[in-house]
Amino acid sequence: MTATIKDVARLAGCSIKTVSRVINNEPHVTPELKEKVLAAVRASGYAPNLSARRLVQNKAYMVCILMYPGFDQAASALLSRIMDIGYDENYDILFQPYYPANRLSRNKLADLVTARRIDGIVTTPPCDADGFVPDLLTTYKIPQVQIDPTAPSPAIPYLAGDDLQGARAMTEYLLDLGHRRVAFLTGPRNLRSAAMRLNGYREALQARGLPVEDDLIEPSEFTFDGGYTAAQILLSRPKPPTAIFAGSDSAAYGALFAAQERGLSIPAHVSIAGYSDLTLSKYIYPGLTTVRQSIEEMLETATRLLISMLKGNAPQKTALLFPASLVIRGSTAPPQN
């Protein structure tokens, strides 16, 4: 016979209401009593009727992570950490791909929102770039937390890396090594982080009294192919750079390949640096010098913040800025004379 909540209450020696509070993770239950109830749940094999609970409470117990498929991520580790949060907090996690301005993506998201199949959303860049997502969620009063939004709003909690500081620090490091022709590979125009990293690069040069040369700023994408193509263009010029600072690690990988394909030694002939410190960056040869900015930590923090909001807790801060730090590896060195 299937165990009921009454069976759990009898085994734990408490009221049905107390069992309900523990199952729903409500306050006002001592740790000792909570553990006693959970032990009774395990012993009895009781499984709450999640569908009924959702119906009564008018909640889906589902949070959505809206992700652009090209968003930098270490997929397996990232998914595992976020799923663990869902298990801990008794929420299902939905990873939903989204392409800005794509009709099918918009319709799918609108269906999730209007049908109330999700309680809240964490958005990653550039999902908010066209304005549709924040407008939809605000209209339907769906709690949201943004990561690196295109246009931050004081009304919506958001997290972002200190991209300006990180890019400036990396550029200063390359200048300190003695490089004076430092190229920069830009990122997508609809990413706030890409614009801030370019600004950090420019600020570092200007602070040293060095000119910002247009022929050293090459349009790219935060992808291997984008970095490869941009580096080929830069390295084929009559006066190539002695260092290339890519706005993402993925683009830096492409730049490394392009340089090596041309018979150049890294870092003897050209130094190459990236941004984000993806898992692969410490394993490639030579190891990639980069700016550490933990996407996993930001997404984990955003998910916990969203679930806390869904439980009725107002965020203490509406803007969280994550500091960046340099990771020096073998892909950079002083220029050869």
C-alpha positions as CSV (number, residue, x, y, z in Angstrom):
1,M,0.0,0.0,0.0
2,T,1.3,3.5,-0.9
3,A,2.4,5.5,2.1
4,T,0.4,8.7,2.9
5,I,1.3,11.9,4.7
6,K,-0.5,10.5,7.8
7,D,1.8,7.6,7.9
8,V,4.8,10.0,7.9
9,A,3.3,12.0,10.7
10,R,2.7,8.9,12.8
11,L,6.2,7.6,12.3
12,A,7.7,11.1,13.1
13,G,5.4,11.6,16.1
14,C,4.2,15.0,14.8
15,S,1.3,16.7,13.1
16,I,0.4,16.4,9.5
17,K,0.9,20.2,9.3
18,T,4.5,19.8,10.4
19,V,5.2,17.2,7.8
20,S,3.7,19.5,5.2
21,R,6.0,22.3,6.3
22,V,9.1,20.1,6.0
23,I,8.1,18.8,2.6
24,N,7.5,22.3,1.3
25,N,10.7,23.6,2.9
26,E,8.8,26.2,5.0
27,P,10.3,27.9,8.1
28,H,9.4,27.5,11.7
29,V,10.6,23.8,12.0
30,T,13.6,23.0,14.2
31,P,16.5,21.2,12.5
32,E,16.0,18.2,14.8
33,L,12.3,17.8,13.9
34,K,13.0,18.4,10.2
35,E,15.5,15.5,10.2
36,K,13.1,13.3,12.1
37,V,10.4,14.0,9.5
38,L,12.8,13.4,6.6
39,A,13.8,10.1,8.2
40,A,10.2,9.1,8.4
41,V,9.7,10.0,4.7
42,R,12.6,7.8,3.7
43,A,11.5,4.9,6.0
44,S,7.9,5.0,4.7
45,G,8.7,5.5,1.1
46,Y,6.3,8.4,1.0
47,A,6.3,10.5,-2.3
48,P,4.4,13.8,-2.3
49,N,1.9,14.2,-5.1
50,L,3.7,16.9,-7.0
51,S,0.9,17.5,-9.5
52,A,-1.6,18.1,-6.8
53,R,0.7,20.3,-4.9
54,R,1.3,22.4,-8.0
55,L,-2.4,22.7,-8.7
56,V,-3.3,23.8,-5.1
57,Q,-0.4,26.3,-4.8
58,N,-0.7,27.5,-8.4
59,K,3.0,27.0,-8.9
60,A,4.9,25.0,-11.5
61,Y,8.0,24.4,-9.3
62,M,9.9,24.9,-12.5
63,V,12.6,27.5,-13.2
64,C,13.8,28.2,-16.7
65,I,17.4,28.9,-17.7
66,L,17.2,30.7,-21.0
67,M,20.4,30.2,-22.9
68,Y,21.7,31.2,-26.3
69,P,23.3,28.1,-27.8
70,G,26.6,29.9,-28.4
71,F,26.8,31.0,-24.7
72,D,30.3,30.1,-23.4
73,Q,29.9,27.2,-21.0
74,A,31.5,24.0,-19.8
75,A,28.4,22.0,-20.5
76,S,28.7,18.9,-18.3
77,A,30.0,20.7,-15.2
78,L,27.5,23.5,-15.6
79,L,24.5,21.3,-16.0
80,S,25.5,19.2,-13.0
81,R,25.8,22.2,-10.7
82,I,22.5,23.7,-11.7
83,M,20.6,20.4,-11.5
84,D,22.0,19.9,-8.0
85,I,20.5,23.3,-7.0
86,G,17.1,22.1,-8.3
87,Y,17.4,18.9,-6.3
88,D,18.3,20.8,-3.1
89,E,15.5,23.3,-3.5
90,N,12.8,20.9,-4.8
91,Y,12.5,22.7,-8.2
92,D,12.7,21.3,-11.7
93,I,15.2,23.0,-14.0
94,L,14.4,23.6,-17.6
95,F,17.3,24.6,-19.9
96,Q,15.6,26.3,-22.8
97,P,17.5,27.4,-26.0
98,Y,16.6,30.9,-27.3
99,Y,17.6,32.8,-30.4
100,P,16.9,36.6,-30.2
101,A,14.4,37.8,-32.8
102,N,13.6,34.3,-33.9
103,R,9.9,33.7,-34.3
104,L,9.9,30.1,-33.2
105,S,12.0,30.9,-30.1
106,R,9.6,33.7,-29.2
107,N,6.6,31.5,-29.6
108,K,8.0,28.7,-27.5
109,L,8.9,31.1,-24.7
110,A,5.5,32.8,-24.8
111,D,3.8,29.4,-24.5
112,L,5.9,28.6,-21.4
113,V,5.1,31.9,-19.8
114,T,1.4,32.2,-20.7
115,A,0.6,28.6,-19.7
116,R,2.4,29.3,-16.4
117,R,4.6,26.3,-16.8
118,I,7.5,28.1,-15.3
119,D,7.7,30.2,-12.1
120,G,10.8,32.2,-13.0
121,I,13.6,32.7,-15.5
122,V,17.3,33.2,-15.5
123,T,18.4,34.9,-18.8
124,T,21.9,34.6,-20.3
125,P,23.3,36.9,-23.0
126,P,22.3,37.8,-25.6
127,C,18.7,36.5,-25.0
128,D,17.6,39.9,-23.8
129,A,19.2,41.8,-26.7
130,D,16.0,42.4,-28.7
131,G,13.9,43.5,-25.7
132,F,11.2,40.8,-26.2
133,V,12.2,38.6,-23.3
134,P,12.3,41.3,-20.5
135,D,9.1,42.9,-21.9
136,L,7.3,39.5,-21.9
137,L,8.4,38.6,-18.4
138,T,7.5,42.0,-17.0
139,T,4.1,42.0,-18.6
140,Y,3.2,38.6,-17.1
141,K,5.0,39.3,-13.8
142,I,7.4,36.4,-14.1
143,P,10.3,36.8,-11.7
144,Q,13.6,37.1,-13.6
145,V,17.3,37.3,-12.9
146,Q,19.5,38.5,-15.7
147,I,23.1,37.6,-16.4
148,D,25.1,40.3,-18.2
149,P,22.1,42.1,-19.6
150,T,22.3,44.3,-22.6
151,A,20.5,47.2,-20.9
152,P,20.6,46.7,-17.1
153,S,17.5,47.9,-15.2
154,P,17.3,48.7,-11.5
155,A,13.9,46.9,-11.4
156,I,15.4,43.6,-12.5
157,P,18.2,41.8,-10.5
158,Y,21.2,41.1,-12.6
159,L,24.7,39.7,-12.4
160,A,27.7,40.6,-14.5
161,G,31.4,40.3,-14.7
162,D,33.7,43.3,-14.3
163,D,34.6,43.1,-18.0
164,L,36.0,46.6,-18.1
165,Q,38.5,46.0,-15.3
166,G,39.4,42.5,-16.6
167,A,40.2,43.7,-20.1
168,R,42.1,46.7,-18.9
169,A,44.2,44.5,-16.6
170,M,45.0,42.0,-19.4
171,T,46.0,44.8,-21.8
172,E,48.2,46.4,-19.1
173,Y,49.9,43.1,-18.5
174,L,50.7,42.7,-22.2
175,L,52.0,46.3,-22.2
176,D,54.1,45.6,-19.2
177,L,55.7,42.7,-21.0
178,G,56.9,45.2,-23.6
179,H,54.3,44.8,-26.3
180,R,53.3,48.0,-28.1
181,R,51.3,46.6,-31.0
182,V,48.6,44.8,-29.1
183,A,45.6,43.8,-31.3
184,F,42.2,43.2,-29.9
185,L,39.5,40.8,-31.3
186,T,36.1,42.2,-30.6
187,G,32.9,40.3,-29.9
188,P,29.2,40.4,-31.0
189,R,27.7,43.8,-31.0
190,N,24.7,42.7,-29.0
191,L,26.8,41.7,-26.0
192,R,27.4,44.2,-23.2
193,S,30.4,42.2,-22.2
194,A,32.0,42.6,-25.6
195,A,31.6,46.4,-25.6
196,M,33.0,46.6,-22.0
197,R,36.0,44.5,-22.9
198,L,36.8,46.7,-25.9
199,N,36.5,49.8,-23.6
200,G,38.9,48.3,-21.1
201,Y,41.4,47.6,-23.9
202,R,41.1,51.2,-25.1
203,E,41.4,52.7,-21.6
204,A,44.6,50.8,-20.9
205,L,46.2,52.1,-24.0
206,Q,45.1,55.7,-23.4
207,A,46.3,55.5,-19.8
208,R,49.8,54.7,-21.1
209,G,49.7,57.5,-23.6
210,L,49.5,55.0,-26.5
211,P,47.3,55.5,-29.6
212,V,44.2,53.3,-30.2
213,E,45.0,52.1,-33.7
214,D,42.0,51.0,-35.8
215,D,44.0,48.5,-37.7
216,L,44.7,46.6,-34.5
217,I,41.0,46.3,-33.6
218,E,39.6,43.5,-35.6
219,P,35.9,42.5,-35.7
220,S,35.3,38.9,-34.7
221,E,32.9,36.6,-32.8
222,F,33.3,34.7,-29.6
223,T,34.0,31.6,-31.6
224,F,36.9,29.5,-32.9
225,D,36.2,30.5,-36.5
226,G,35.8,34.1,-35.6
227,G,39.2,34.2,-33.9
228,Y,40.9,32.2,-36.7
229,T,39.6,34.6,-39.4
230,A,40.4,37.8,-37.5
231,A,43.9,36.6,-36.6
232,Q,44.6,35.6,-40.2
233,I,43.8,39.2,-41.3
234,L,45.9,40.7,-38.6
235,L,48.9,38.5,-39.1
236,S,48.9,39.0,-42.9
237,R,49.4,42.8,-42.6
238,P,52.7,44.4,-43.4
239,K,53.2,45.4,-39.7
240,P,51.5,42.6,-37.7
241,P,50.8,42.8,-34.0
242,T,53.3,41.3,-31.5
243,A,50.3,40.3,-29.2
244,I,46.7,39.4,-29.8
245,F,44.1,39.8,-27.0
246,A,40.9,37.9,-28.0
247,G,37.7,38.9,-26.3
248,S,36.9,35.3,-25.5
249,D,38.9,32.1,-25.0
250,S,37.1,30.4,-27.9
251,A,38.3,33.2,-30.3
252,A,41.8,32.9,-28.7
253,Y,41.9,29.2,-29.7
254,G,41.2,30.2,-33.3
255,A,43.9,32.8,-33.2
256,L,46.4,30.2,-31.8
257,F,45.6,27.9,-34.6
258,A,45.9,30.6,-37.2
259,A,49.3,31.7,-35.9
260,Q,50.6,28.1,-35.8
261,E,49.3,27.4,-39.3
262,R,51.4,30.3,-40.5
263,G,54.5,28.7,-38.9
264,L,54.6,31.1,-36.0
265,S,55.7,30.0,-32.6
266,I,53.6,30.9,-29.6
267,P,54.7,33.0,-27.7
268,A,58.1,33.5,-29.3
269,H,56.7,35.2,-32.4
270,V,53.3,36.4,-31.1
271,S,51.7,36.3,-27.7
272,I,48.0,35.4,-27.5
273,A,45.6,35.9,-24.6
274,G,41.9,35.2,-24.1
275,Y,39.0,35.9,-21.8
276,S,36.9,33.6,-19.5
277,D,39.3,30.8,-18.5
278,L,37.3,28.0,-20.1
279,T,38.2,24.5,-18.9
280,L,40.2,23.8,-22.1
281,S,42.4,26.8,-21.7
282,K,44.7,25.1,-19.3
283,Y,45.1,22.0,-21.4
284,I,45.9,23.3,-24.8
285,Y,49.5,24.0,-25.8
286,P,50.8,26.4,-24.9
287,G,48.4,27.0,-22.0
288,L,46.3,30.1,-22.7
289,T,46.9,33.2,-20.7
290,T,43.4,34.6,-20.0
291,V,41.1,36.5,-17.7
292,R,39.2,34.3,-15.3
293,Q,35.5,35.0,-15.2
294,S,33.4,32.2,-13.9
295,I,30.3,31.7,-16.0
296,E,29.4,28.7,-13.8
297,E,29.6,30.7,-10.6
298,M,27.4,33.5,-12.0
299,L,24.8,31.1,-13.3
300,E,24.8,29.2,-10.0
301,T,24.4,32.4,-8.0
302,A,21.6,33.6,-10.4
303,T,19.7,30.4,-10.0
304,R,19.9,30.4,-6.2
305,L,18.8,34.1,-6.2
306,L,15.8,33.4,-8.4
307,I,14.6,30.5,-6.2
308,S,15.1,32.6,-3.1
309,M,12.9,35.3,-4.8
310,L,10.3,32.7,-5.6
311,K,10.2,31.8,-1.9
312,G,9.3,35.4,-1.1
313,N,12.7,36.8,-0.2
314,A,13.5,40.2,-1.7
315,P,17.1,40.4,-3.1
316,Q,19.4,42.4,-0.9
317,K,21.1,43.8,-4.0
318,T,19.8,44.2,-7.5
319,A,23.2,44.3,-9.1
320,L,26.1,41.9,-8.4
321,L,29.4,42.5,-10.1
322,F,31.9,39.6,-10.2
323,P,35.6,40.6,-10.2
324,A,37.9,39.3,-12.8
325,S,41.5,38.1,-12.3
326,L,44.4,37.3,-14.6
327,V,45.6,33.7,-15.2
328,I,49.1,33.7,-16.7
329,R,50.1,30.7,-18.7
330,G,52.6,29.9,-21.5
331,S,50.9,31.7,-24.5
332,T,52.3,35.1,-23.5
333,A,55.9,36.4,-23.2
334,P,57.9,39.6,-23.9
335,P,58.3,40.4,-27.6
336,Q,61.4,39.4,-29.4
337,N,63.6,42.3,-30.5
